[in-house]
Amino acid sequence: QVQLVESGGGLVQAGGSLRLSCAASRSIFRINVADWYRQAPGKQRELVAAITSGGSTNYADFVKGRFTISRDNAKSTVYLQMNSLKPEDTAVYYCKATFSPFPSGDYWGQGVQVTVSS
């Protein structure tokens, strides 16, 4: 059994930075592809960033130039570096990942709160 454990959320003022981490509970299981999503109150969950097993990345337009997704395969961990934070970035952030070659299916982190004050 494996879980994704998120950390790094919190309260920050506008213009500040946070780094979120998403780690496999058992590092022997290799993360394949991973995404970061966020969900604000009253809104649908939306994709923020994605990274492939080879390190290719994609970003939503509203975070381009401010957020960076990365990975450390030795630690079975995916990161989201969040810079120049805005109040509208306030949301619960979730990571989602698949593993290679097993276990199969999508796995979700528990979610962490990010709050950006003006």
Buried (B, 14 or more C-beta within 10 A) or exposed (E): EBEBEBBBBEEBEEEBEBBBBBBBEEBEBBBEBBBBBBBBEEEEEEEBBBBEBEEEEEBBEEBEEBBBBBBEEEEBBBBBBBBEBBEEBBBBBBBBBBBEEEEEEEBBBEBBEBBBEE
